[in-house]
Amino acid sequence: MRNIDEIWKKRVVEYNTELRKYLRYMFNDHLLFVLIFALGGGAFTYNQWVGTLDSSFPAPFIMAVILGLILSWSPVYTFLREADAVFLLPLESRMKKFFQKGIWVSFISQSYVLLLILAAMMPMYVKVTDRGFQFFFVLLLILLGLKVWNLYVRWYTLKNQERDTHFVDYFIRFALNAVFLYMVLSGASLVLVLAVAVILMGYLLYFRGSVKGKSLKWDVLISLEEQRMLLFYRLANMFTDVPKLKGKVHRRRWLDAVMNMIKYDQKQTFKFLYIRSLLRTSEYFGLYIRLSLLSMVILYFSETLWLSIVTGLLFMYLTGFQMIPMFKRFDYKIWVSLYPVAESVKKQSFQQVVYWAMNVQAVLFSLALALGGQSYEAGILLAAGLLFAFAFANFYLPQRLKKFEY
């Protein structure tokens, strides 16, 4: 038993060390400044929007759906690794406390998300109902109780090998979470609330009894743990290079025209490599497309010029900043060092690729604003975006590359 406790402590320490290593790069000074600015603008806009609501707005329904989805997403942190299926399998009967600790670590970690989202939704809820902010603490206790319920039900379903059971369980838990929260938020009869609570307990007891005596599905648990860490690595890869993340390469024939625009010249060597990496690797191209589409959707519905400019420039900054790790993508390839190309040409090529990628975003963002019926504002955003791309690529980026090299 002592050995198992030591394994648990070691895994938690290694996990926290891994998180801190990448969070240091993710929440750097520049990004924190942008986030504070964005949160301030978003809070101001949200406050203005809340002021326009009345009692007919379906705040309880919206909150029940959003919070129900978050509650239903309840992964259990097991900290298992591939080799554990061999070395820890004989100790399965003694690892009950190991997994119990994993459930409660999951609860603590995921409770922060619930707290933040509930706090963000409370002004909307108070505005359209006759309840005050003191109801926040009651809702928080209910959400924490539901989170414990979701984690334990999720843990019991993981003992079933059939993946169909996992998907069905998610939708059932979402329905029960949403219905229970809607009744609480809308002030339904206490009898109805208690009836749904009884169903919740019955659902938990049913799964607990159905898997009693069943052994753990080690391959499922290890696979889910690897997927969970992979999601974190993909997020971290937006800010720095993650050696443990292996990106996929896609052919994308429909983008060959872009590659054909590059002249066959010695000085274009690294420009060809960087554009090829941007267009064909999943981590960079996927990031570029996701940020661009998200910003375009926001800009399409935006009605304030200054907010549109801030949104467009913010997403351009995030795109350019998160492309910086691509600069060292080929540093560990031996054949690249054989190229008779100066280091200054490499830097210049990278700056040009980032510059034109941000220019394309500026055009797309202004197009989204124009489609929303704001042609004049679209022209201003385009000019601001092109100017920002030039300043980023020629002044900010060279300084970041110097630090990045060190």
C-alpha positions in Angstrom: 0.0 0.0 0.0 2.9 2.3 0.8 4.3 1.8 -2.7 1.0 2.8 -4.3 0.8 6.0 -2.3 4.3 6.8 -3.4 3.3 6.2 -7.0 0.4 8.6 -6.6 2.5 11.3 -5.1 5.1 11.0 -7.8 2.5 11.1 -10.6 0.9 14.2 -9.1 4.3 16.0 -8.7 5.3 15.1 -12.3 1.9 16.2 -13.6 2.1 19.6 -11.8 5.7 20.1 -13.0 4.6 19.4 -16.6 1.7 21.9 -16.3 3.9 24.6 -14.8 6.5 24.1 -17.5 4.1 25.0 -20.3 1.9 27.4 -18.5 4.9 29.6 -18.0 5.1 30.1 -21.8 1.3 30.2 -22.3 0.7 33.0 -19.7 3.6 35.3 -20.5 3.6 39.0 -20.0 2.4 39.9 -23.5 -0.5 37.4 -23.5 -1.6 38.5 -20.0 -1.8 42.1 -21.2 -3.9 41.0 -24.2 -6.1 38.9 -22.0 -6.7 41.6 -19.5 -7.5 44.0 -22.3 -9.8 41.5 -24.0 -11.6 40.6 -20.7 -12.1 44.3 -19.9 -13.6 44.9 -23.3 -15.7 41.8 -23.1 -16.9 42.6 -19.6 -17.9 46.1 -20.6 -19.8 44.8 -23.7 -21.5 42.1 -21.6 -22.5 44.6 -18.9 -24.1 46.8 -21.6 -25.9 43.8 -23.1 -27.2 42.7 -19.7 -28.7 46.1 -19.2 -31.0 45.6 -22.2 -32.5 42.3 -20.9 -36.0 42.0 -19.4 -38.0 39.2 -17.7 -38.9 37.6 -21.0 -35.3 36.6 -21.7 -34.8 32.8 -21.1 -31.8 33.1 -18.8 -32.7 30.0 -16.7 -32.9 27.8 -19.8 -29.6 29.1 -21.3 -27.8 28.6 -17.9 -29.2 25.1 -17.5 -28.0 24.1 -21.0 -24.5 25.6 -20.6 -23.9 24.4 -17.1 -25.4 21.0 -17.9 -22.9 20.6 -20.7 -20.0 21.6 -18.5 -21.2 19.3 -15.7 -21.6 16.4 -18.1 -18.0 16.9 -19.2 -16.4 15.2 -16.2 -13.1 13.4 -17.1 -11.6 11.5 -14.3 -7.8 12.2 -13.9 -6.2 8.8 -13.4 -2.5 9.8 -14.2 -2.1 6.3 -15.8 0.6 5.5 -18.4 0.9 2.9 -21.0 3.2 0.7 -19.0 0.8 0.6 -16.1 -1.4 -2.0 -17.9 1.5 -4.4 -17.3 3.1 -3.3 -14.0 0.1 -2.1 -12.0 -2.4 -4.7 -13.2 -1.5 -7.2 -10.5 -2.1 -4.5 -7.9 -5.6 -3.5 -9.1 -7.3 -4.8 -6.0 -5.2 -2.5 -3.8 -5.6 0.7 -5.9 -9.1 1.8 -4.8 -7.7 4.8 -2.9 -5.5 5.6 -5.9 -8.5 6.2 -8.1 -10.6 7.8 -5.3 -7.9 10.4 -5.0 -8.0 10.9 -8.8 -11.7 11.5 -8.6 -11.3 14.2 -6.0 -8.4 15.9 -7.8 -10.7 16.0 -10.9 -13.4 17.6 -8.7 -11.1 20.3 -7.4 -9.7 21.1 -10.9 -13.1 21.2 -12.6 -14.8 23.2 -9.9 -12.8 26.3 -10.8 -14.4 26.2 -14.3 -17.9 26.0 -12.8 -17.2 28.8 -10.3 -16.0 31.2 -13.1 -18.9 30.4 -15.5 -21.5 30.7 -12.8 -20.0 34.0 -11.7 -20.2 35.3 -15.2 -23.8 34.2 -15.7 -25.2 35.6 -12.4 -25.6 39.2 -13.6 -27.8 37.9 -16.5 -29.8 35.7 -14.1 -30.3 38.4 -11.5 -31.4 40.9 -14.2 -34.3 38.7 -15.5 -35.4 37.2 -12.2 -36.4 38.5 -8.8 -33.6 36.7 -7.0 -30.5 38.5 -5.7 -26.8 37.7 -5.9 -27.0 35.8 -2.6 -28.6 33.0 -4.5 -25.1 32.5 -6.1 -23.9 30.5 -3.1 -26.9 28.2 -3.2 -26.4 27.5 -6.9 -22.6 26.9 -6.3 -23.4 24.3 -3.7 -25.8 22.6 -6.1 -23.3 22.6 -8.9 -20.6 21.2 -6.7 -22.9 18.4 -5.7 -23.8 17.7 -9.3 -20.1 17.6 -10.2 -19.4 14.9 -7.6 -22.4 13.0 -9.0 -21.2 13.3 -12.6 -17.6 12.2 -11.7 -18.8 9.1 -9.8 -21.2 8.1 -12.6 -18.5 8.6 -15.1 -16.1 6.5 -13.2 -18.6 3.6 -13.0 -19.3 3.7 -16.7 -15.6 3.5 -17.5 -15.7 -0.1 -16.3 -17.8 -0.9 -19.3 -15.8 -1.8 -22.4 -18.5 -0.7 -24.8 -17.9 2.8 -26.1 -21.6 3.2 -27.0 -22.4 3.0 -23.2 -20.1 6.0 -22.6 -21.8 8.2 -25.3 -25.3 7.2 -24.1 -24.3 8.0 -20.5 -23.1 11.4 -21.5 -26.4 12.4 -23.1 -28.4 11.0 -20.3 -26.3 12.9 -17.7 -26.6 16.0 -19.7 -30.4 15.7 -19.8 -30.6 15.1 -16.1 -28.2 17.9 -15.2 -30.1 20.4 -17.5 -33.5 19.4 -16.3 -32.6 19.6 -12.6 -30.8 22.9 -13.0 -33.7 24.4 -15.0 -36.1 23.5 -12.3 -33.9 25.1 -9.6 -33.3 28.2 -11.7 -36.9 28.7 -12.8 -38.2 28.2 -9.3 -40.2 25.0 -9.9 -42.1 23.1 -7.3 -39.9 21.5 -4.6 -41.7 18.2 -5.2 -40.5 18.2 -8.8 -37.0 19.1 -7.8 -36.9 16.3 -5.3 -38.3 13.9 -7.9 -35.5 14.6 -10.3 -33.0 14.4 -7.4 -34.3 10.9 -6.7 -33.8 9.9 -10.3 -30.2 11.2 -10.1 -29.5 9.0 -7.1 -31.2 6.0 -8.7 -29.1 6.5 -11.8 -25.9 6.5 -9.7 -26.9 3.5 -7.7 -27.9 1.6 -10.9 -24.4 2.0 -12.4 -22.7 1.3 -9.1 -24.5 -2.0 -8.9 -24.1 -2.9 -12.5 -20.3 -2.7 -12.4 -19.9 -4.3 -9.0 -17.2 -7.0 -9.2 -16.0 -5.9 -12.7 -12.4 -5.3 -13.2 -10.9 -2.0 -14.5 -10.6 -1.5 -18.3 -7.0 -0.5 -18.3 -6.7 0.1 -22.0 -9.7 2.5 -21.9 -8.4 4.4 -18.9 -4.9 4.8 -20.4 -6.3 5.9 -23.7 -8.6 8.5 -22.1 -5.7 9.8 -20.0 -3.5 10.1 -23.1 -6.3 12.0 -25.0 -6.7 14.4 -22.0 -3.0 15.2 -22.0 -3.0 15.5 -25.8 -5.6 18.2 -25.6 -3.4 20.2 -23.2 -0.3 19.7 -25.4 -2.3 21.0 -28.4 -3.3 24.1 -26.4 0.3 24.6 -25.2 1.6 24.1 -28.8 -0.1 27.3 -29.7 2.4 29.2 -27.6 5.6 27.1 -27.6 7.1 24.0 -29.2 5.9 20.7 -27.5 8.2 17.8 -28.3 5.6 15.3 -27.0 3.0 16.5 -29.6 3.3 14.9 -33.0 1.4 16.9 -35.5 -0.1 15.4 -38.7 0.8 16.4 -42.2 -1.9 16.7 -44.9 -1.5 16.9 -48.6 -4.0 19.7 -49.3 -3.8 19.8 -53.1 -6.2 22.8 -53.3 -3.5 25.0 -51.8 -0.8 24.0 -54.4 -1.5 27.3 -56.1 0.0 29.2 -53.1 3.1 27.1 -53.2 3.5 27.6 -57.0 3.6 31.4 -56.4 7.1 31.0 -54.8 9.9 31.6 -57.3 12.5 28.9 -57.8 15.4 30.7 -56.2 18.1 29.9 -53.5 16.9 32.8 -51.4 13.4 31.4 -51.3 14.4 28.1 -49.7 13.2 28.9 -46.2 10.2 30.8 -47.4 9.1 27.6 -49.2 9.7 25.5 -46.1 7.8 27.8 -43.8 4.8 28.3 -46.1 4.7 24.5 -46.6 4.7 24.0 -42.8 2.0 26.6 -42.3 -0.3 25.1 -45.0 0.2 21.4 -44.5 0.8 20.8 -40.8 -2.3 20.3 -38.6 -1.1 22.3 -35.6 -0.3 25.6 -37.5 -2.9 25.5 -40.3 -5.7 24.3 -37.9 -4.8 27.1 -35.5 -4.8 29.7 -38.2 -8.2 28.6 -39.5 -9.8 28.3 -36.1 -8.7 31.8 -35.0 -9.7 33.3 -38.3 -13.1 31.8 -38.4 -13.8 32.7 -34.7 -12.8 36.3 -35.3 -14.9 36.5 -38.5 -18.0 35.3 -36.7 -17.5 37.9 -33.9 -16.9 40.7 -36.4 -19.9 39.8 -38.5 -22.2 40.5 -35.6 -20.2 43.4 -34.2 -21.8 46.8 -34.3 -19.1 49.0 -32.6 -16.2 50.2 -34.6 -13.6 50.3 -31.8 -14.6 46.9 -30.6 -14.3 45.5 -34.1 -10.8 47.0 -34.5 -9.7 45.6 -31.1 -11.1 42.2 -31.9 -9.5 42.0 -35.3 -6.1 43.2 -34.0 -6.3 40.9 -31.0 -6.8 37.8 -33.1 -4.1 38.9 -35.5 -1.7 39.2 -32.6 -2.7 35.8 -31.2 -2.1 34.2 -34.7 1.2 35.9 -35.2 2.4 35.2 -31.7 1.5 31.5 -31.8 3.3 31.1 -35.2 6.6 32.1 -33.6 7.6 28.5 -32.6 7.5 27.5 -36.2 10.8 29.5 -36.7 12.8 26.6 -35.1 10.8 23.8 -36.7 13.7 22.7 -38.9 16.6 23.4 -36.5 16.9 19.7 -35.6 16.9 18.5 -39.2 20.5 17.8 -40.3 19.8 18.4 -44.0 18.7 21.9 -43.4 22.1 22.9 -42.1 23.5 21.9 -45.5 21.6 24.7 -47.3 24.0 27.4 -48.5 21.6 30.0 -47.1 22.5 32.7 -44.5 20.8 32.9 -41.1 19.6 36.4 -42.0 17.8 35.1 -45.0 16.1 32.5 -42.8 14.8 35.2 -40.4 13.7 37.4 -43.3 11.8 34.6 -44.9 10.0 33.8 -41.7 9.1 37.4 -41.2 7.6 37.5 -44.7 5.6 34.4 -44.2 4.1 35.7 -40.9 3.5 39.1 -42.5 1.5 37.7 -45.4 -0.4 35.3 -43.2 -1.5 38.3 -41.1 -2.3 40.3 -44.2 -4.7 37.6 -45.4 -6.4 37.7 -42.0 -6.8 41.4 -42.2 -8.5 41.0 -45.6 -10.8 38.2 -44.3 -11.7 40.2 -41.1 -12.6 43.3 -43.1 -14.7 41.1 -45.5 -16.6 39.7 -42.5 -17.3 43.2 -41.4 -18.4 44.2 -44.9 -20.8 41.3 -45.1 -22.3 42.4 -41.9 -23.3 45.7 -43.6 -20.5 47.9 -42.4 -18.5 48.8 -45.5 -16.9 52.0 -44.1 -15.8 50.3 -40.9 -14.4 47.4 -43.0 -12.1 49.8 -44.8 -10.8 51.2 -41.5 -10.3 47.7 -40.1 -8.4 46.7 -43.2 -6.1 49.7 -43.0 -5.5 49.1 -39.3 -4.9 45.4 -39.9 -2.4 45.9 -42.6 -0.5 48.5 -40.6 -0.5 46.2 -37.5 0.8 43.3 -39.6 3.7 45.4 -40.9 4.6 46.6 -37.4 4.3 43.1 -35.9 6.5 41.5 -38.6 9.2 44.2 -38.8 9.5 45.5 -35.2 7.9 43.1 -32.7 8.8 39.8 -34.3 12.6 40.3 -34.7 12.8 41.1 -31.0 10.8 37.9 -30.1 13.0 35.8 -32.3 16.2 37.0 -30.5 14.7 35.9 -27.2 13.3 32.7 -28.7 16.8 31.7 -29.9 18.2 32.1 -26.4 
